[in-house]
């Protein structure tokens, strides 16, 4: 059974996930890249090193953001949002973003290459000591879909 997520389900889903994908577009090139993020109930908050996505978003701040959870091909959820990239430069706002990123509710998994520990993901609680930038995506539109086992339906 296919369906649309209700606004409250979209909000909850954005707050539960750990990784989303940012889509940006500049000069005829589209770039989609995964990022770890936090959702503060209004904006997507991200910390990133400088690179292609940051360069592209500075040139064209209109972006798409997508998250999904696929248990199998017949049970999934997906949320797509559109918004504006905004670099966070105010130290107090950077500290708030860091707080959200450090305290997000997420299903942490460990593996041989990634271990959750007191120094993950940031080795300092002082934003002045953290390399890279903090930014937000100010969301202006959200939509969500799901499929779950049940009666067959057409799109």
C-alpha positions as CSV (number, residue, x, y, z in Angstrom):
1,X,0.0,0.0,0.0
2,X,1.3,3.4,-1.0
3,X,0.5,6.6,0.7
4,X,1.4,10.2,1.6
5,X,3.0,10.9,5.0
6,X,1.0,13.4,7.1
7,X,2.7,16.6,8.2
8,X,3.2,15.3,11.8
9,X,4.8,12.1,10.3
10,X,7.1,14.1,8.2
11,X,8.2,16.2,11.2
12,X,8.8,13.1,13.3
13,X,10.7,11.3,10.5
14,X,13.0,14.3,9.9
15,X,13.9,14.2,13.6
16,X,14.6,10.5,13.7
17,X,17.0,10.1,10.8
18,X,20.8,10.5,11.0
19,X,21.8,10.8,7.3
20,X,20.1,12.8,4.5
21,X,21.1,13.8,1.0
22,X,21.5,17.4,-0.2
23,X,20.9,18.1,-3.9
24,X,22.4,21.3,-5.3
25,X,22.7,22.6,-8.8
26,X,25.1,25.2,-10.4
27,X,26.3,25.9,-13.9
28,X,24.5,22.9,-15.4
29,X,25.9,20.4,-12.9
30,X,23.7,18.7,-10.3
31,X,25.4,17.2,-7.2
32,X,23.8,15.0,-4.6
33,X,25.7,14.2,-1.5
34,X,24.9,12.5,1.9
35,X,25.4,14.4,5.1
36,X,24.8,13.7,8.7
37,X,22.4,16.3,10.1
38,X,20.1,17.4,13.0
39,X,16.6,18.7,12.6
40,X,15.6,21.4,15.1
41,X,11.9,21.4,14.2
42,X,12.4,24.2,11.6
43,X,15.7,23.9,9.9
44,X,18.2,21.1,8.8
45,X,21.5,21.7,10.6
46,X,24.8,20.5,9.2
47,X,28.5,20.7,9.9
48,X,30.8,20.3,6.9
49,X,34.3,20.8,5.6
50,X,34.7,23.1,2.7
51,X,34.3,21.4,-0.6
52,X,32.1,21.1,-3.7
53,X,28.7,21.1,-2.0
54,X,29.5,24.2,0.1
55,X,30.9,26.0,-3.0
56,X,27.8,25.1,-5.0
57,X,25.4,26.1,-2.3
58,X,27.1,29.5,-1.9
59,X,26.6,30.1,-5.6
60,X,23.0,28.8,-5.6
61,X,21.5,28.5,-2.2
62,X,18.3,26.8,-3.4
63,X,18.6,23.2,-2.5
64,X,16.7,19.9,-2.1
65,X,17.1,17.7,0.9
66,X,16.0,14.0,1.1
67,X,15.9,11.3,3.8
68,X,14.6,7.8,3.6
69,X,14.3,4.6,5.5
70,X,14.1,1.4,3.5
71,X,13.5,-1.8,5.4
72,X,12.9,-3.7,2.2
73,X,11.5,-2.9,-1.3
74,X,7.9,-3.1,0.0
75,X,8.4,-1.2,3.3
76,X,9.9,2.3,3.1
77,X,9.5,6.0,3.9
78,X,10.9,9.0,2.0
79,X,10.8,12.7,2.7
80,X,11.8,15.4,0.3
81,X,12.2,19.0,1.3
82,X,13.1,22.2,-0.6
83,X,14.8,25.1,1.1
84,X,17.6,27.7,1.2
85,X,21.2,27.1,2.3
86,X,22.4,29.6,4.9
87,X,25.8,29.6,6.4
88,X,25.9,30.1,10.1
89,X,28.5,32.6,11.1
90,X,27.2,33.9,14.5
91,X,29.2,32.1,17.2
92,X,26.1,31.7,19.5
93,X,24.1,30.2,16.6
94,X,27.0,27.9,15.7
95,X,27.1,26.7,19.3
96,X,23.4,26.0,19.2
97,X,23.8,24.0,15.9
98,X,26.7,22.1,17.5
99,X,24.4,21.3,20.5
100,X,21.7,20.0,18.2
101,X,24.2,17.9,16.2
102,X,25.7,16.4,19.4
103,X,22.3,15.6,21.0
104,X,20.2,14.4,18.1
105,X,18.1,11.3,18.5
106,X,19.5,8.9,16.1
107,X,20.0,5.1,15.7
108,X,23.7,5.0,16.1
109,X,25.3,1.9,14.7
110,X,29.0,1.0,15.1
111,X,31.1,-0.9,12.7
112,X,34.8,-1.7,12.3
113,X,35.4,1.7,10.8
114,X,33.0,3.9,12.8
115,X,32.7,3.8,16.6
116,X,30.5,6.1,18.7
117,X,32.5,7.4,21.6
118,X,32.7,10.6,23.6
119,X,34.8,12.3,20.9
120,X,32.3,11.5,18.1
121,X,31.4,13.4,16.0
122,X,33.2,16.5,17.4
123,X,36.4,16.4,19.4
124,X,35.6,19.8,21.1
125,X,32.5,21.6,22.4
126,X,34.0,24.9,21.4
127,X,33.0,25.8,17.8
128,X,36.2,27.9,17.4
129,X,38.2,24.7,17.6
130,X,36.1,22.8,15.0
131,X,37.3,22.9,11.4
132,X,34.8,23.6,8.7
133,X,31.5,25.4,8.6
134,X,28.0,25.1,10.2
135,X,25.0,25.7,8.0
136,X,21.3,25.4,7.9
137,X,18.8,24.6,5.3
138,X,15.7,26.8,5.9
139,X,12.9,24.5,4.8
140,X,10.1,26.0,2.8
141,X,8.3,22.9,1.5
142,X,8.1,19.2,2.6
143,X,6.5,16.1,1.2
144,X,6.7,12.5,2.1
145,X,5.6,9.1,0.8
146,X,5.6,5.6,2.1
147,X,4.9,2.0,1.1
148,X,4.1,-0.8,3.6
149,X,2.8,-4.3,3.2
150,X,-1.0,-4.4,2.7
151,X,-3.6,-4.1,0.0
152,X,-2.1,-3.4,-3.5
153,X,-2.8,0.1,-4.8
154,X,-1.8,2.1,-7.8
155,X,0.3,5.2,-7.6
